[in-house]
């Protein structure tokens, strides 16, 4: 984290981010390729996020974008709510027993289950781990802090990750269980995408829509092609890791700020009590998005 902040500080110090020339290069929809140094991470290889070439990355992003549109998210609302309600029931059980809870891990597990259930229709069931200490997620997320170095030394870390991927399990686990766990996470994503791809040939009644629908049925006239299974798995891996870490960190930061500011906590509670008079009947997202203070 400190390295990211230092890089941002140096960037702002020596580059006029408001200059027309800078904006023309880095703005959304720019005709220029992205700077590969910021995306050349070994863990991102094969994914759309790790591709800095505009010509190849834009068609892939356009195929995936509809799966995360507001309409698609509303269609998948029930799957998201299912995971959230499960998490809330577990927190309630902790509260009744008086046991402390690791909210950081809890948010991480709930975010992972939401992402998996939304993207693949199969929750990872990370919430079932005792005290939210998921054997798959905890080592991977803890290891992400070290991966910042891979952006600075991509070739060195690329060779390291490649070597780790071909070594026997017992050798890999000796220096770092997290590396092996990361490989297992990628394999899980690979299997999930492979299963979705096999289902895409079924009839409309039998098939359940997923975020990869357009990649399985590309529009050739728009220059779209179906990426290979390894690249689709890399995309899925990015969704799981990025969705898990960003969502969980945002939630725990928000909770911390509310606990640190009782006046803010009081306002949020009062607004939610008015919006949800019956705890057994949750309003939909459209209703929650109209709450002025919460939003």
Beta strands, then each sheet from edge to edge (+ up, - down):
end
